[in-house]
Amino acid sequence: MEALQGKTAFVTGGASGIGLGIAKACAKEGMKVVIADMRQNAIDDALAIFKENGWPVLGLELNVTDREAYVKAADAAEATFGKIHLLVNNAGIGCAGGPLWSVTGKETDIAVSVNLIGVLNGIQTIVPRIIAHGEGGHIVSTASKAAIIPVPGCGLYNVTKSAVLGVMLTLAMDLEGTNVGASAFCPGGYITNLGLSSGVVTAALSGDAPPPPPPAPPAGGGAPIAMDWDGLLRSPDDAGARVVRGVKRGDLYILTHAEFKEGYAEHAQAVLRAFPDEIPNPRYGETFTNLTRNDIFGKQTQVPALGK
């Protein structure tokens, strides 16, 4: 979807962090933006940024796990801006850490409902509308670097984000022959408030007490002491620029950090080494071509450095 000017983007989890970075990048391309988020106070803060810049925006309070509410939100978006062209399934939460056998059923249900079911709800609600209007479009879902290189101690997060990657590869196959594209966004480290927002959303869905507020500034004034990350974490605006570029290029994968390339190569080589060292039966590949290869992977071209 190369031409974005005048089209409408629907961004879930769009009121802060990476979601807001994506929403702003869409607005800079001349898109009308729907910011859907579960936190009304965060929506209000985001709307102020858009209004200050004169960007068309609609804020909608939305729990992505609520299918009926999702349909109403899509209806409201279309009533305000017309046809939706870009769906960004960005809403997600951090998950309870530790081995998979140590997390509770309640923690598992919430993680799956937000990080996976929320993505499926977006696809099932909005993709048919994009296909129906015939003007073309694109779907982006935020997975994580953890979907291609699992992070120790983050079992539920690894599982749900790997599932999102599987969803998007499947969606890309399903959309073959249409003018609608699909991208899996797998970001590395960015400056976000995922910890705080995850706590608020998890508390709302679970009925538990919300997390404590951030620590107050030290006595006598001044900012709280923070770790010096020395430029290791990137701005959400960088994520937004990369997502918009990926949409315009039609990338299957939108990746952010070249630092993870070697680790993923180890992952890929491990899979290749696991295949038995046997001579393939050529008739098998000729008979079951839909099982032995997939055309979607050949369409991913080399991504240049950002800005080139």
FILOLO-212862 format. One record per atom (N, C-alpha, C): residue in one letter; atom name; x, y, z. Coordinates in steps of 0.2 Angstrom, whole numbers, plus 5000, padded with zeros to 4 digits. Layout:
BEGIN
R r  a    u    v    w
R a CA    X    Y    Z
...
REM end
This chain:
BEGIN
R r  a    u    v    w
R m  N 5004 4994 5000
R m CA 5000 5000 5000
R m  C 5004 5006 5000
R e  N 5007 5008 4994
R e CA 5011 5014 4994
R e  C 5009 5021 4995
R a  N 5002 5022 4993
R a CA 4999 5028 4994
R a  C 4995 5028 5000
R l  N 4997 5032 5005
R l CA 4994 5033 5012
R l  C 4990 5039 5013
R q  N 4991 5044 5009
R q CA 4988 5051 5010
R q  C 4980 5050 5009
R g  N 4977 5053 5014
R g CA 4970 5053 5014
R g  C 4966 5046 5016
R k  N 4970 5041 5018
R k CA 4967 5035 5020
R k  C 4967 5034 5027
R t  N 4963 5029 5030
R t CA 4962 5029 5037
R t  C 4966 5023 5040
R a  N 4969 5025 5046
R a CA 4973 5020 5050
R a  C 4969 5018 5056
R f  N 4968 5012 5058
R f CA 4965 5010 5065
R f  C 4971 5007 5069
R v  N 4973 5010 5074
R v CA 4979 5008 5078
R v  C 4976 5006 5085
R t  N 4977 5000 5087
R t CA 4975 4998 5094
R t  C 4981 4999 5098
R g  N 4980 5000 5105
R g CA 4985 5001 5109
R g  C 4989 5008 5107
R g  N 4986 5012 5104
R g CA 4989 5018 5100
R g  C 4990 5024 5104
R a  N 4988 5024 5111
R a CA 4988 5030 5115
R a  C 4995 5031 5118
R s  N 5000 5026 5118
R s CA 5006 5028 5121
R s  C 5011 5023 5118
R g  N 5018 5024 5119
R g CA 5023 5019 5117
R g  C 5023 5018 5110
R i  N 5025 5012 5108
R i CA 5026 5010 5101
R i  C 5019 5012 5097
R g  N 5013 5011 5100
R g CA 5007 5012 5096
R g  C 5006 5019 5094
R l  N 5008 5024 5099
R l CA 5008 5031 5098
R l  C 5013 5033 5092
R g  N 5019 5030 5093
R g CA 5024 5031 5088
R g  C 5021 5029 5081
R i  N 5018 5024 5080
R i CA 5015 5021 5074
R i  C 5009 5026 5072
R a  N 5005 5028 5076
R a CA 5000 5033 5075
R a  C 5002 5039 5072
R k  N 5007 5042 5075
R k CA 5010 5048 5073
R k  C 5013 5048 5066
R a  N 5017 5042 5065
R a CA 5020 5041 5058
R a  C 5014 5041 5053
R c  N 5009 5038 5054
R c CA 5003 5037 5050
R c  C 5001 5044 5048
R a  N 5000 5048 5054
R a CA 4997 5055 5053
R a  C 5002 5059 5049
R k  N 5009 5058 5050
R k CA 5014 5062 5046
R k  C 5013 5060 5038
R e  N 5010 5055 5037
R e CA 5010 5053 5030
R e  C 5003 5055 5027
R g  N 4999 5059 5031
R g CA 4993 5062 5029
R g  C 4987 5057 5030
R m  N 4988 5052 5034
R m CA 4982 5048 5035
R m  C 4978 5051 5041
R k  N 4971 5049 5041
R k CA 4967 5050 5046
R k  C 4968 5044 5051
R v  N 4968 5045 5057
R v CA 4970 5040 5062
R v  C 4965 5039 5068
R v  N 4963 5033 5069
R v CA 4959 5031 5074
R v  C 4964 5028 5080
R i  N 4964 5031 5085
R i CA 4968 5028 5091
R i  C 4963 5025 5096
R a  N 4964 5018 5096
R a CA 4959 5014 5100
R a  C 4964 5011 5106
R d  N 4961 5012 5112
R d CA 4965 5010 5118
R d  C 4961 5009 5124
R m  N 4963 5005 5128
R m CA 4959 5004 5134
R m  C 4959 5009 5140
R r  N 4964 5014 5139
R r CA 4965 5019 5144
R r  C 4963 5026 5142
R q  N 4957 5028 5144
R q CA 4955 5035 5142
R q  C 4960 5040 5143
R n  N 4963 5040 5149
R n CA 4968 5046 5151
R n  C 4973 5046 5146
R a  N 4976 5040 5144
R a CA 4981 5040 5139
R a  C 4978 5042 5132
R i  N 4972 5041 5130
R i CA 4969 5043 5124
R i  C 4969 5051 5124
R d  N 4967 5053 5129
R d CA 4966 5061 5130
R d  C 4973 5064 5129
R d  N 4978 5061 5132
R d CA 4985 5064 5131
R d  C 4987 5063 5124
R a  N 4986 5058 5120
R a CA 4988 5057 5113
R a  C 4984 5062 5109
R l  N 4977 5063 5110
R l CA 4973 5067 5106
R l  C 4976 5074 5106
R a  N 4979 5076 5112
R a CA 4982 5083 5113
R a  C 4987 5084 5108
R i  N 4991 5079 5107
R i CA 4997 5079 5102
R i  C 4995 5080 5095
R f  N 4989 5076 5093
R f CA 4987 5076 5087
R f  C 4983 5083 5085
R k  N 4980 5085 5090
R k CA 4976 5092 5089
R k  C 4981 5098 5088
R e  N 4987 5097 5092
R e CA 4992 5102 5092
R e  C 4995 5103 5085
R n  N 4995 5097 5082
R n CA 4998 5096 5075
R n  C 4993 5097 5069
R g  N 4987 5097 5071
R g CA 4982 5098 5066
R g  C 4981 5091 5062
R w  N 4982 5086 5065
R w CA 4981 5079 5062
R w  C 4974 5077 5063
R p  N 4971 5074 5058
R p CA 4964 5071 5059
R p  C 4964 5065 5064
R v  N 4960 5065 5069
R v CA 4961 5059 5074
R v  C 4954 5058 5077
R l  N 4953 5052 5079
R l CA 4947 5050 5083
R l  C 4950 5045 5088
R g  N 4948 5047 5094
R g CA 4950 5042 5100
R g  C 4944 5038 5102
R l  N 4946 5032 5103
R l CA 4940 5027 5105
R l  C 4943 5023 5111
R e  N 4939 5022 5116
R e CA 4941 5018 5122
R e  C 4939 5011 5120
R l  N 4943 5006 5119
R l CA 4942 4999 5117
R l  C 4946 4994 5121
R n  N 4942 4989 5123
R n CA 4945 4983 5125
R n  C 4945 4978 5120
R v  N 4951 4976 5117
R v CA 4952 4972 5111
R v  C 4949 4965 5112
R t  N 4948 4963 5118
R t CA 4946 4956 5119
R t  C 4938 4956 5119
R d  N 4935 4962 5118
R d CA 4928 4962 5118
R d  C 4925 4962 5111
R r  N 4923 4957 5108
R r CA 4921 4957 5101
R r  C 4916 4962 5099
R e  N 4911 4962 5103
R e CA 4905 4967 5101
R e  C 4908 4974 5102
R a  N 4912 4976 5107
R a CA 4914 4982 5107
R a  C 4919 4984 5101
R y  N 4922 4979 5099
R y CA 4927 4980 5093
R y  C 4923 4982 5087
R v  N 4917 4978 5086
R v CA 4913 4980 5080
R v  C 4910 4987 5081
R k  N 4908 4989 5087
R k CA 4905 4996 5088
R k  C 4911 5001 5086
R a  N 4917 4999 5088
R a CA 4923 5004 5087
R a  C 4924 5005 5080
R a  N 4924 4999 5076
R a CA 4925 4999 5069
R a  C 4919 5003 5065
R d  N 4913 5002 5068
R d CA 4908 5006 5065
R d  C 4909 5014 5066
R a  N 4911 5016 5072
R a CA 4912 5023 5074
R a  C 4918 5026 5070
R a  N 4923 5022 5068
R a CA 4928 5024 5064
R a  C 4926 5025 5057
R e  N 4922 5021 5054
R e CA 4919 5022 5048
R e  C 4914 5028 5047
R a  N 4911 5029 5053
R a CA 4906 5034 5053
R a  C 4909 5041 5053
R t  N 4915 5041 5056
R t CA 4919 5047 5056
R t  C 4924 5049 5050
R f  N 4927 5043 5048
R f CA 4932 5044 5043
R f  C 4931 5040 5036
R g  N 4926 5036 5036
R g CA 4925 5032 5030
R g  C 4928 5026 5031
R k  N 4930 5023 5025
R k CA 4933 5017 5024
R k  C 4940 5016 5028
R i  N 4941 5011 5031
R i CA 4947 5009 5035
R i  C 4952 5006 5030
R h  N 4958 5008 5030
R h CA 4963 5005 5025
R h  C 4969 5001 5028
R l  N 4971 5004 5034
R l CA 4976 5001 5038
R l  C 4974 4999 5045
R l  N 4975 4992 5047
R l CA 4974 4990 5053
R l  C 4980 4988 5057
R v  N 4982 4992 5062
R v CA 4988 4990 5066
R v  C 4986 4987 5073
R n  N 4987 4980 5073
R n CA 4985 4977 5079
R n  C 4991 4977 5084
R n  N 4991 4983 5088
R n CA 4997 4984 5092
R n  C 4996 4983 5099
R a  N 4989 4983 5101
R a CA 4988 4982 5108
R a  C 4991 4975 5111
R g  N 4994 4976 5117
R g CA 4997 4970 5120
R g  C 4999 4972 5127
R i  N 5001 4966 5131
R i CA 5003 4967 5137
R i  C 5009 4963 5139
R g  N 5013 4965 5143
R g CA 5018 4961 5146
R g  C 5015 4955 5150
R c  N 5018 4950 5151
R c CA 5015 4944 5154
R c  C 5019 4942 5160
R a  N 5016 4938 5164
R a CA 5019 4935 5170
R a  C 5025 4931 5168
R g  N 5031 4932 5172
R g CA 5037 4929 5170
R g  C 5037 4922 5173
R g  N 5043 4919 5172
R g CA 5044 4912 5175
R g  C 5043 4907 5170
R p  N 5044 4900 5172
R p CA 5043 4895 5168
R p  C 5035 4894 5167
R l  N 5034 4891 5161
R l CA 5026 4890 5159
R l  C 5022 4886 5164
R w  N 5026 4882 5168
R w CA 5022 4878 5173
R w  C 5021 4882 5179
R s  N 5024 4888 5180
R s CA 5023 4892 5186
R s  C 5018 4897 5186
R v  N 5016 4899 5180
R v CA 5011 4904 5179
R v  C 5004 4901 5180
R t  N 4999 4906 5183
R t CA 4993 4903 5185
R t  C 4988 4903 5178
R g  N 4983 4900 5179
R g CA 4978 4899 5174
R g  C 4975 4906 5172
R k  N 4974 4910 5177
R k CA 4971 4917 5176
R k  C 4976 4921 5172
R e  N 4983 4921 5174
R e CA 4988 4925 5171
R e  C 4988 4922 5163
R t  N 4987 4916 5162
R t CA 4988 4913 5155
R t  C 4982 4916 5151
R d  N 4976 4915 5154
R d CA 4970 4918 5151
R d  C 4970 4925 5149
R i  N 4973 4929 5153
R i CA 4973 4936 5151
R i  C 4978 4937 5146
R a  N 4984 4934 5147
R a CA 4989 4935 5141
R a  C 4987 4933 5135
R v  N 4984 4927 5134
R v CA 4981 4925 5128
R v  C 4975 4929 5125
R s  N 4971 4931 5130
R s CA 4965 4935 5127
R s  C 4967 4942 5124
R v  N 4972 4945 5127
R v CA 4974 4952 5125
R v  C 4979 4951 5119
R n  N 4985 4947 5120
R n CA 4990 4947 5115
R n  C 4988 4943 5109
R l  N 4984 4938 5109
R l CA 4982 4934 5104
R l  C 4975 4935 5101
R i  N 4970 4934 5106
R i CA 4963 4935 5104
R i  C 4962 4942 5102
R g  N 4965 4947 5105
R g CA 4964 4954 5103
R g  C 4966 4955 5096
R v  N 4971 4951 5094
R v CA 4974 4952 5087
R v  C 4969 4949 5082
R l  N 4966 4943 5084
R l CA 4961 4939 5080
R l  C 4955 4943 5079
R n  N 4953 4946 5085
R n CA 4947 4950 5084
R n  C 4947 4956 5079
R g  N 4953 4959 5079
R g CA 4954 4965 5074
R g  C 4954 4962 5067
R i  N 4957 4956 5066
R i CA 4957 4954 5059
R i  C 4950 4952 5057
R q  N 4946 4948 5062
R q CA 4940 4946 5060
R q  C 4935 4952 5059
R t  N 4936 4957 5063
R t CA 4931 4963 5062
R t  C 4933 4968 5057
R i  N 4939 4969 5055
R i CA 4941 4974 5050
R i  C 4943 4972 5044
R v  N 4946 4966 5043
R v CA 4949 4964 5037
R v  C 4943 4963 5032
R p  N 4937 4960 5034
R p CA 4932 4959 5029
R p  C 4930 4966 5026
R r  N 4930 4971 5030
R r CA 4928 4978 5028
R r  C 4933 4981 5023
R i  N 4939 4979 5024
R i CA 4945 4982 5019
R i  C 4944 4978 5013
R i  N 4943 4972 5013
R i CA 4942 4968 5007
R i  C 4936 4970 5003
R a  N 4930 4972 5007
R a CA 4924 4973 5004
R a  C 4925 4980 5000
R h  N 4928 4985 5003
R h CA 4928 4991 4999
R h  C 4933 4991 4993
R g  N 4937 4987 4992
R g CA 4941 4986 4986
R g  C 4946 4991 4985
R e  N 4948 4995 4989
R e CA 4953 5000 4988
R e  C 4960 4998 4990
R g  N 4960 4992 4993
R g CA 4967 4990 4995
R g  C 4968 4992 5002
R g  N 4973 4989 5005
R g CA 4974 4990 5012
R g  C 4980 4986 5015
R h  N 4981 4986 5021
R h CA 4987 4982 5024
R h  C 4985 4981 5032
R i  N 4987 4976 5034
R i CA 4987 4974 5041
R i  C 4994 4973 5044
R v  N 4995 4976 5050
R v CA 5001 4975 5054
R v  C 4999 4973 5061
R s  N 5003 4967 5063
R s CA 5002 4965 5070
R s  C 5008 4965 5074
R t  N 5008 4968 5079
R t CA 5015 4969 5083
R t  C 5016 4962 5087
R a  N 5021 4959 5085
R a CA 5023 4953 5089
R a  C 5029 4955 5093
R s  N 5035 4953 5092
R s CA 5041 4955 5096
R s  C 5047 4951 5093
R k  N 5053 4954 5095
R k CA 5059 4950 5094
R k  C 5058 4943 5097
R a  N 5055 4943 5103
R a CA 5054 4937 5106
R a  C 5050 4931 5102
R a  N 5047 4933 5097
R a CA 5044 4928 5093
R a  C 5049 4924 5088
R i  N 5055 4927 5087
R i CA 5060 4924 5083
R i  C 5066 4922 5087
R i  N 5067 4925 5093
R i CA 5072 4923 5097
R i  C 5069 4923 5104
R p  N 5067 4917 5107
R p CA 5063 4918 5114
R p  C 5068 4920 5119
R v  N 5065 4924 5124
R v CA 5068 4927 5129
R v  C 5068 4923 5136
R p  N 5073 4921 5139
R p CA 5073 4916 5145
R p  C 5069 4920 5150
R g  N 5065 4916 5154
R g CA 5061 4919 5159
R g  C 5055 4922 5157
R c  N 5053 4922 5151
R c CA 5047 4926 5148
R c  C 5043 4921 5144
R g  N 5041 4916 5147
R g CA 5037 4910 5144
R g  C 5031 4912 5141
R l  N 5026 4915 5145
R l CA 5020 4917 5142
R l  C 5021 4922 5136
R y  N 5025 4927 5137
R y CA 5026 4932 5132
R y  C 5029 4929 5126
R n  N 5034 4925 5126
R n CA 5036 4921 5120
R n  C 5031 4918 5117
R v  N 5027 4914 5120
R v CA 5021 4910 5117
R v  C 5016 4914 5114
R t  N 5014 4920 5117
R t CA 5009 4924 5114
R t  C 5011 4928 5108
R k  N 5018 4930 5108
R k CA 5020 4934 5103
R k  C 5022 4929 5097
R s  N 5024 4923 5098
R s CA 5026 4918 5093
R s  C 5019 4916 5089
R a  N 5014 4916 5093
R a CA 5007 4915 5090
R a  C 5005 4921 5086
R v  N 5006 4927 5088
R v CA 5005 4932 5083
R v  C 5009 4932 5077
R l  N 5015 4930 5077
R l CA 5019 4929 5071
R l  C 5016 4924 5066
R g  N 5013 4918 5069
R g CA 5010 4913 5066
R g  C 5003 4915 5063
R v  N 5000 4920 5066
R v CA 4994 4922 5064
R v  C 4995 4927 5057
R m  N 5000 4931 5057
R m CA 5002 4935 5052
R m  C 5004 4931 5046
R l  N 5008 4926 5047
R l CA 5010 4922 5041
R l  C 5004 4919 5038
R t  N 5000 4916 5042
R t CA 4994 4913 5039
R t  C 4989 4918 5036
R l  N 4989 4924 5039
R l CA 4985 4930 5035
R l  C 4988 4932 5029
R a  N 4994 4932 5028
R a CA 4998 4934 5022
R a  C 4996 4928 5017
R m  N 4995 4922 5019
R m CA 4993 4917 5014
R m  C 4986 4918 5012
R d  N 4982 4919 5017
R d CA 4975 4920 5016
R d  C 4973 4926 5011
R l  N 4977 4931 5011
R l CA 4976 4937 5007
R l  C 4979 4937 5000
R e  N 4983 4931 4999
R e CA 4986 4931 4992
R e  C 4980 4931 4987
R g  N 4981 4935 4982
R g CA 4976 4937 4976
R g  C 4972 4943 4978
R t  N 4973 4946 4984
R t CA 4969 4952 4985
R t  C 4974 4958 4985
R n  N 4971 4964 4986
R n CA 4976 4970 4986
R n  C 4977 4972 4993
R v  N 4977 4967 4998
R v CA 4978 4968 5005
R v  C 4984 4965 5007
R g  N 4989 4968 5010
R g CA 4995 4965 5013
R g  C 4995 4964 5020
R a  N 5000 4960 5022
R a CA 5000 4958 5029
R a  C 5008 4958 5032
R s  N 5009 4961 5037
R s CA 5016 4962 5040
R s  C 5016 4960 5047
R a  N 5021 4956 5049
R a CA 5022 4954 5056
R a  C 5028 4959 5059
R f  N 5026 4963 5064
R f CA 5031 4968 5066
R f  C 5034 4965 5073
R c  N 5041 4964 5072
R c CA 5044 4961 5078
R c  C 5050 4966 5080
R p  N 5048 4971 5085
R p CA 5052 4976 5087
R p  C 5057 4973 5092
R g  N 5063 4976 5093
R g CA 5067 4975 5098
R g  C 5066 4980 5104
R g  N 5071 4983 5107
R g CA 5070 4987 5113
R g  C 5068 4994 5111
R y  N 5063 4997 5114
R y CA 5061 5004 5113
R y  C 5059 5007 5120
R i  N 5059 5013 5120
R i CA 5057 5017 5126
R i  C 5049 5017 5126
R t  N 5046 5013 5131
R t CA 5039 5013 5131
R t  C 5037 5012 5139
R n  N 5030 5013 5140
R n CA 5028 5012 5147
R n  C 5024 5005 5147
R l  N 5027 5000 5144
R l CA 5023 4994 5143
R l  C 5022 4991 5150
R g  N 5027 4992 5155
R g CA 5026 4989 5162
R g  C 5020 4992 5165
R l  N 5019 4999 5165
R l CA 5014 5002 5168
R l  C 5007 5001 5165
R s  N 5007 5001 5158
R s CA 5001 5000 5154
R s  C 4998 4993 5155
R s  N 5003 4988 5155
R s CA 5001 4981 5156
R s  C 4998 4980 5163
R g  N 5001 4984 5168
R g CA 4998 4983 5175
R g  C 4991 4986 5175
R v  N 4990 4991 5172
R v CA 4983 4994 5172
R v  C 4978 4990 5168
R v  N 4980 4988 5162
R v CA 4975 4983 5158
R v  C 4974 4977 5162
R t  N 4979 4974 5164
R t CA 4979 4967 5168
R t  C 4974 4968 5174
R a  N 4975 4973 5178
R a CA 4971 4974 5183
R a  C 4963 4975 5181
R a  N 4962 4979 5176
R a CA 4955 4980 5174
R a  C 4952 4973 5171
R l  N 4956 4969 5168
R l CA 4953 4963 5165
R l  C 4952 4958 5171
R s  N 4957 4958 5176
R s CA 4957 4953 5181
R s  C 4952 4955 5187
R g  N 4951 4961 5188
R g CA 4948 4963 5194
R g  C 4952 4964 5200
R d  N 4959 4963 5199
R d CA 4964 4964 5204
R d  C 4965 4971 5206
R a  N 4968 4973 5211
R a CA 4970 4980 5212
R a  C 4975 4982 5207
R p  N 4975 4989 5205
R p CA 4979 4991 5200
R p  C 4986 4992 5203
R p  N 4991 4992 5199
R p CA 4998 4993 5201
R p  C 4999 5000 5205
R p  N 5004 5000 5209
R p CA 5006 5006 5213
R p  C 5008 5012 5208
R p  N 5007 5018 5209
R p CA 5009 5023 5205
R p  C 5017 5024 5204
R p  N 5019 5027 5199
R p CA 5027 5028 5199
R p  C 5030 5031 5205
R p  N 5036 5030 5207
R p CA 5039 5033 5213
R p  C 5039 5041 5212
R a  N 5038 5044 5218
R a CA 5038 5051 5218
R a  C 5045 5054 5217
R p  N 5046 5060 5215
R p CA 5053 5063 5214
R p  C 5057 5063 5221
R p  N 5063 5063 5221
R p CA 5067 5063 5228
R p  C 5065 5069 5232
R a  N 5065 5069 5238
R a CA 5064 5075 5242
R a  C 5069 5080 5240
R g  N 5066 5086 5240
R g CA 5070 5092 5238
R g  C 5070 5094 5231
R g  N 5066 5090 5227
R g CA 5065 5091 5220
R g  C 5070 5087 5216
R g  N 5070 5088 5209
R g CA 5074 5084 5205
R g  C 5071 5078 5202
R a  N 5074 5075 5197
R a CA 5071 5069 5194
R a  C 5073 5063 5198
R p  N 5069 5058 5197
R p CA 5071 5051 5200
R p  C 5077 5049 5197
R i  N 5081 5045 5201
R i CA 5087 5042 5198
R i  C 5085 5036 5193
R a  N 5088 5036 5187
R a CA 5086 5031 5182
R a  C 5092 5028 5179
R m  N 5092 5022 5177
R m CA 5097 5019 5174
R m  C 5099 5022 5167
R d  N 5106 5023 5166
R d CA 5108 5026 5160
R d  C 5109 5021 5154
R w  N 5104 5021 5150
R w CA 5104 5015 5145
R w  C 5108 5017 5139
R d  N 5111 5023 5139
R d CA 5116 5025 5134
R d  C 5114 5024 5127
R g  N 5108 5026 5125
R g CA 5106 5025 5118
R g  C 5104 5018 5116
R l  N 5103 5013 5121
R l CA 5102 5007 5119
R l  C 5094 5006 5117
R l  N 5090 5010 5120
R l CA 5083 5009 5118
R l  C 5081 5015 5114
R r  N 5077 5013 5109
R r CA 5075 5018 5103
R r  C 5069 5022 5105
R s  N 5068 5027 5102
R s CA 5062 5031 5102
R s  C 5056 5027 5099
R p  N 5050 5028 5101
R p CA 5044 5025 5098
R p  C 5043 5028 5091
R d  N 5046 5034 5090
R d CA 5045 5037 5083
R d  C 5049 5033 5078
R d  N 5054 5030 5080
R d CA 5058 5026 5076
R d  C 5054 5020 5074
R a  N 5051 5017 5078
R a CA 5046 5011 5077
R a  C 5041 5013 5072
R g  N 5038 5019 5073
R g CA 5033 5021 5069
R g  C 5035 5022 5061
R a  N 5041 5025 5061
R a CA 5044 5026 5054
R a  C 5045 5019 5051
R r  N 5048 5014 5054
R r CA 5049 5008 5051
R r  C 5043 5004 5050
R v  N 5038 5005 5053
R v CA 5031 5002 5052
R v  C 5028 5005 5045
R v  N 5028 5011 5045
R v CA 5025 5014 5039
R v  C 5029 5012 5033
R r  N 5036 5012 5034
R r CA 5040 5010 5028
R r  C 5038 5003 5026
R g  N 5038 4999 5031
R g CA 5036 4992 5029
R g  C 5029 4991 5026
R v  N 5024 4995 5028
R v CA 5018 4995 5025
R v  C 5018 4997 5017
R k  N 5022 5002 5016
R k CA 5023 5005 5009
R k  C 5027 5000 5005
R r  N 5031 4997 5008
R r CA 5035 4992 5004
R r  C 5032 4985 5003
R g  N 5027 4984 5008
R g CA 5023 4977 5007
R g  C 5027 4972 5011
R d  N 5031 4973 5016
R d CA 5036 4968 5019
R d  C 5031 4963 5023
R l  N 5034 4957 5023
R l CA 5031 4952 5027
R l  C 5033 4952 5034
R y  N 5039 4954 5035
R y CA 5042 4955 5041
R y  C 5044 4962 5042
R i  N 5043 4965 5047
R i CA 5045 4972 5049
R i  C 5050 4971 5055
R l  N 5056 4971 5054
R l CA 5061 4970 5060
R l  C 5065 4977 5061
R t  N 5068 4977 5067
R t CA 5070 4984 5069
R t  C 5078 4984 5070
R h  N 5080 4979 5073
R h CA 5087 4979 5076
R h  C 5092 4974 5073
R a  N 5096 4976 5069
R a CA 5101 4972 5066
R a  C 5105 4968 5071
R e  N 5105 4970 5077
R e CA 5109 4966 5082
R e  C 5106 4959 5083
R f  N 5100 4958 5081
R f CA 5097 4951 5082
R f  C 5098 4947 5076
R k  N 5101 4949 5071
R k CA 5102 4945 5065
R k  C 5106 4939 5066
R e  N 5111 4939 5070
R e CA 5116 4933 5071
R e  C 5112 4928 5075
R g  N 5108 4931 5080
R g CA 5104 4926 5085
R g  C 5099 4922 5081
R y  N 5096 4926 5076
R y CA 5091 4922 5072
R y  C 5094 4917 5067
R a  N 5100 4919 5065
R a CA 5104 4914 5060
R a  C 5105 4908 5064
R e  N 5107 4908 5070
R e CA 5108 4902 5074
R e  C 5101 4898 5075
R h  N 5096 4902 5076
R h CA 5089 4899 5076
R h  C 5088 4895 5070
R a  N 5088 4898 5064
R a CA 5087 4895 5058
R a  C 5092 4889 5056
R q  N 5098 4890 5058
R q CA 5103 4884 5057
R q  C 5101 4878 5061
R a  N 5098 4880 5067
R a CA 5096 4874 5072
R a  C 5091 4870 5069
R v  N 5086 4874 5066
R v CA 5080 4870 5062
R v  C 5083 4866 5056
R l  N 5087 4869 5052
R l CA 5090 4866 5047
R l  C 5094 4859 5049
R r  N 5098 4860 5054
R r CA 5101 4854 5057
R r  C 5097 4849 5059
R a  N 5091 4850 5061
R a CA 5086 4846 5064
R a  C 5083 4841 5059
R f  N 5083 4843 5052
R f CA 5081 4839 5047
R f  C 5085 4833 5046
R p  N 5083 4827 5046
R p CA 5087 4821 5045
R p  C 5091 4822 5038
R d  N 5097 4819 5039
R d CA 5102 4820 5033
R d  C 5100 4814 5028
R e  N 5095 4815 5025
R e CA 5092 4810 5020
R e  C 5091 4813 5014
R i  N 5090 4809 5009
R i CA 5089 4811 5002
R i  C 5081 4812 5001
R p  N 5079 4818 5000
R p CA 5072 4819 4999
R p  C 5069 4815 4993
R n  N 5062 4813 4994
R n CA 5059 4810 4989
R n  C 5056 4815 4984
R p  N 5058 4816 4978
R p CA 5056 4821 4974
R p  C 5048 4821 4972
R r  N 5045 4815 4972
R r CA 5038 4815 4971
R r  C 5034 4818 4977
R y  N 5037 4818 4983
R y CA 5033 4820 4989
R y  C 5032 4828 4987
R g  N 5038 4831 4986
R g CA 5038 4838 4984
R g  C 5033 4840 4979
R e  N 5033 4836 4973
R e CA 5029 4837 4968
R e  C 5021 4836 4969
R t  N 5020 4832 4974
R t CA 5013 4830 4976
R t  C 5010 4835 4981
R f  N 5015 4837 4986
R f CA 5012 4841 4991
R f  C 5016 4847 4991
R t  N 5016 4851 4986
R t CA 5019 4858 4985
R t  C 5017 4863 4991
R n  N 5010 4862 4993
R n CA 5008 4867 4998
R n  C 5010 4865 5005
R l  N 5014 4859 5005
R l CA 5017 4858 5012
R l  C 5024 4859 5012
R t  N 5027 4858 5007
R t CA 5035 4858 5007
R t  C 5038 4865 5005
R r  N 5034 4870 5003
R r CA 5036 4877 5002
R r  C 5030 4882 5002
R n  N 5032 4888 5003
R n CA 5027 4893 5003
R n  C 5029 4900 4999
R d  N 5025 4902 4995
R d CA 5027 4908 4990
R d  C 5028 4914 4994
R i  N 5025 4915 5000
R i CA 5025 4921 5004
R i  C 5032 4923 5006
R f  N 5036 4918 5007
R f CA 5043 4920 5009
R f  C 5047 4923 5004
R g  N 5046 4921 4998
R g CA 5050 4923 4992
R g  C 5049 4930 4990
R k  N 5043 4933 4993
R k CA 5042 4940 4991
R k  C 5045 4945 4996
R q  N 5048 4943 5001
R q CA 5051 4947 5006
R q  C 5058 4949 5002
R t  N 5059 4956 5001
R t CA 5065 4958 4998
R t  C 5069 4961 5004
R q  N 5076 4963 5002
R q CA 5080 4965 5007
R q  C 5078 4972 5009
R v  N 5078 4974 5015
R v CA 5076 4980 5018
R v  C 5083 4984 5019
R p  N 5083 4990 5016
R p CA 5089 4995 5017
R p  C 5089 4998 5024
R a  N 5094 5001 5026
R a CA 5095 5005 5032
R a  C 5089 5010 5032
R l  N 5086 5012 5038
R l CA 5081 5017 5038
R l  C 5084 5024 5035
R g  N 5080 5027 5031
R g CA 5082 5033 5028
R g  C 5085 5032 5021
R k  N 5087 5026 5019
R k CA 5090 5025 5012
R k  C 5085 5023 5007
REM end
